[in-house]
Amino acid sequence: MVMVQVQRRVMARPIIVVTGLKREAAVAQGRGWLPLVSAGDLERTERELTAHAPGACGFLSFGLAGGLQPGLEPGTLVVANRIVTDGGDFLPDPDWTAGLADALPRAMVAPVAGQERIINTVAGKQALYAATGAAVVDTESQIAARVGARFGVPVAVLRAVCDPAHMTLPPAATAPLKHNGTPDPLRILASLWRQPGQIPQLLRLARDSEAAFKALLGGFAGVARADVSQRLLDMA
């Protein structure tokens, strides 16, 4: 009888990339990177991150963000040195943060606010900036921070400004997403039917979004090259 030894492939522990949109997740591709799309369902995202935490070597909050600090243009990259949440502040992993800043010399290193809801008005952005001093806001960083702190998983944040501080989001831009993290065209069309006057603002937001996604593409290439990111994967 011939004995055949079957070798089981052992999967490396991934870096979980926490995003809101499917398109953001599509940027974060590569060996060892596992995108997790929230699609606006923050409770489900926290459950999934919690399930992944024991087998993860890091959490990266990644994607678009709303500008809070005046003067930040669409496409500005921000690496978080503090994650500000309603439940308290969290510090991202200092080595990973420093590595990202070195790999992305044009990125701004500043506090990032994580909120449970989209901040869609200029007044809301001004109030949050005054209260926190955060440069940008997103809706996933607070989840990565909480779960990372609970399980001792290193956390980092890289975000790109989409809507600047002086811009109010048009209602169609805040329509609920599909479960896979893509925009729902029927909801968007319904919003435009109700308020056709928002079309110019929506077109401007689309242009700003493209600038942000272009920055994210280059930014993630820098993340993947960062010595600390590779060290995390090598240790997995």
N, C-alpha and C positions, 0 to 999 in steps of 0.2 A: 504494500500500500504506500502510495506517495503522499507524504504529508505536505500540505500547502500552508504556509504561514501567511495569514491575512493581517496586514498592518492597518490599523485604524488611523485615520487622519485626525490629528488633534487641532482643533481650530484655536487660533490665537485669540486672546482677550482683546476685544475691539475698543477703540475710542468711539463713544456714542456721540453723534453730532445732532444736537437738538435744534430743530427748525420749526417754523410755522407753516411754510409753503412747500409743496412738492418741488417747485422750481429751485428753491434754496437747497433742498436735499440733493437735487441733481448736480449741483456744483460740487458738493462735498463727496466726491467719489474717489476711491483708491483703496488699495489693499490695507486692511486693518481699520477702515473707517466705516461705521454703521450709522446711516442717517435714521433719525426718528422724527416723523412729521406730526406736529400737534394738531394741525388743521383747526385750531381754535378750541379744541376739546382739552382743556388744561387738566381736568381731573383724570381723564384717561391717560394723558401724557405722564402725569406723576405716577400712576400705577405701573405703567410700562417701564419708566425709568427705574422705579423701585425694583421691579422684577429683573432688570438688566444689571443693576448695580453690583451684585456679587461677582459677576463675570466681566465687568468693565474695567479698563485701566485708566479711563478718563472720560469726562463729559465736556464737550465743547458746545456752548450756545452760539449759534451762527445764523446770520441772515440779515434781513432788513431791519431798520429801526427808525423810529420817529425822532427828529432832531428836537432837543430841548435847549441847548446852548445857542444863543443867537449867533448868526454868522457862519454856522456849519453848512457847507454846500452839499447837495446830493452827491453821493459817491465817497464822502469822507469816511475812512475806516476808523473805528474806535476799538481799542483793546481795553478791557475793563481792568482797573486796579482796585475796584470796589464794586460790589453788587448791592444796590440799595433796594430793599423790599419793605412792604408794609409791616412785615414781621421782624424787622431788624436788618442790619447790614451783614454781609458775608464778604470774606476776602477770597478771591480766586487764588489758585496755586501760584506762589510767587516766582518759582523757577520757570514754570510754563509761561506765565505772563511776561516775564523778562525775555524769554526766548522768542515769543511772538513779536515783541517790540523790536528786538534786534533784527528779526527776519523781515519786518515790515516797517522800515524807518520812516515812511510817510504817514503811518498810522498815528492817531492821537491816543495817548494813554490817559484814561479819565474814568470817573465813576459811570456806571451804567445802571439805570433803574429798571427793575422788573416789576411789571404791573399785571394784575389779573384781567384788565380790560384795556382796550385800545384808547389811547389819549388822542382824540380826534379834533380838538379845537385849539386855537391859538391861546385862548385864556387858560385852558387846562394845561397846556405845555408850560406856559409862564409860571403857573402856580406850582407845578411839580419841580421845575427848575429852581424856583426860589426855595422850596422846601428841602431839596436834596442836593443841589449842585451837580446833578448828573448831566452828562453831555447828551445822552440819548436814552430812549426808552423802548423796551420790547416786552413781549408777553410770555417768554420762555425762560429767561435767565434766572428768575426767582425759583423756578422749579428745579433747574439744574443745581442751583446753589443749595437749596434745602436738602435734596436727596443726596447730593455729593457730601454735604456736611454730616448727614446721618450715617452714611456708610464709609466715610473716609476716602471717597473717590476724588482725585484731583479734578478741578474745574477751571476752565478758562472761557473767556467771552470774546468773540470777534463779530462786530456788527458794522453795517454800512448805512449811513444816513440815506433815507429815501425821501420822506417829506420833511423839509426843514422847519425850524421853529416858527417861522412867520406864516406857515401854510396850514389852513384848516382842511381836513380830509373831506372830500365830497361823500355824500351818503352811500353812493354805489360802491365806493372803495372799502366800506366797512360791512358790506353784505356778508352773511355767513358763508364760509367755504364749504365745498363738498368734503366728504369724509376723507378723501385721498389728498387733501391739501391743495386742490385747484379751485380757481374762481368758479362760481356757479353762474353761468350766463343768463339763466332765467331770472334769478334774483337781481342781477345787474340791470337787465333790460326792464324789469318791473320798476326799479328805482329810477331809471332814466325816463320811463314813461310818466312817472309821478312828478319828477323834477328835471325836465329837460335842460334847464338853465345850468346844471352842473357839468354839462359836457365839456366846455373849455377847461375847467379845472381838472376834470378826469383825464383829459388828453395831456395836460401839463404833468400830472402825476405819473402817467405812463412814461413820459420822457424822463422824468427824474428816476423812476424805477429802473429804467435801462442803465442809467449812469451808476446806480447802486449795484446792480447785478454785474456790470463790467468790473467794478471795484472788487466785488466778492470773488469773482473768478481769479483775479490776480492775487487777492488776499489769501484764498485757500491754497494756492500754489506755494505761497510763502509759509503758511501753516504747516503744510506737508514737508517742507524743507527744513523747518525749524529743528535744531538739534534736540530740544526737549521733547517735541512731539515724537520724533523717531526713537528717542530713548524710552518713552512710555511704551511704544509698540514693541521695542526689542525686549523689554522686561516682561511682556505679556506671556 
